[in-house]
Amino acid sequence: MANGKINVYMCPTCGNEYERGYCYDCRCHCRKATRDKRQVFGDFTVVDWFSSRSSAGLIVEDTRSGQRYPLYMSDVFDFINGSQLTSRTLEETKKGSAYGWKVITKEVA
């Protein structure tokens, strides 16, 4: 597969893409198809997060269209790597049996 291509499941009847490989509208199994990767430009807001046994990430929403996109944490970490956390307060925290630090976003009065 070329670098600018991606494999997807596509319904042979209606042509829509599905993640699970089955089209409930047409009641048929999808076929694997290769298409060009898409890119989306816009202003995005973090609206949710997801976690599974194999991955975790953020759900971002395009502020103009309302379309939501899942971002995997490995890509988020690549994006924020090297970012400056200037003039921030860190506070010690404990989650379960693990100790760490969190960023304080609001100053306590």
N, C-alpha and C positions, 0 to 999 in steps of 0.2 A: 504494500500500500504506500502510495506517495505521501510526502510530508503534508501536503495541502488537502488531503482527502480524509474522510471519516466513514466508518461502517455504521449503518443504521438499519433498523427493521422498518420496512415499508410495506403497507398493504397493497397487494397486487390489484385489488378492485378499485379502491378510492384514492390510492396514492398518498395517504397520510402516514406520518411516522409515529411509531409507538415504541416505548422503552421495553415493554414486556414481550413483544413479539406476537401479539394477538389483537385483532381489530374487532371490538365488540359491536360496532355499527354494522359491519359487513359479515360478521361471524366467520372469520377465516384467519388462518395463520399467516403472519407476515413473512416476507422473504428478506434476506440480507441484501442490502444495496450499498453501493459506494457513491458518495457525493462530495462536492467541495465543502470545506469547512466554512461556516458562516462567522461573521464578526458583527458585533453590535456596538455602536457608539452612543453614549448618553451620560446622564447624571444619575447615579445610583445611590440608594439608601439601603443600609442593612436593616432588614425587617424581621429576620428569624434565623435560626440555626438548625442544623440537623446532625445526628450522630447515629452510626450503626456499628456493627462489629468490625467492619472493614474500613470505614472512612468517617470523616466529619467535615463540616463546612458551614458556610454562611449562605443565607438566602438574601439576595439583593434584588431590589425593585427599581426599575427604570421610572424616574419621577414623571416623565411625560406620558409614556404609554401604559404604565401600570404592570407591564410584563415582568415576571419574576424569573430569576436565573440562579441555579445553585453554583457556588464557588467552593472548590475543595480547599481545605486548610493548607495543603502543601503549596498551592498557588497563592493563597493569601500571605503565607510566610515569605514566599519569594518576593511578593509585592512590597511588604513592609520591611524587609531586610535592609538594614542600614538607616532606617528612619530615626530621626532625632526625637527623643522624649525630653525636651527641654522644659525646665521650670515645672516639673511634675513632682508630686509627692507619692512615695511608695509606702505602703503599710503592710506589715507582716500579717499573714493569714494562715489558717489551717483548714484544709478541706479533707475530711475523713482523717486519715492518719498522716497525710502529707502536709509538710510546711512549705510555704512559699511567700510570694509578695504579690500585691495587687496595686494597680494604679488608682489613686484617689482622684475622682473626676470633679467632685464638689467639695469645696472647703467647708469644714464644720464651723458653725458660728459660735 
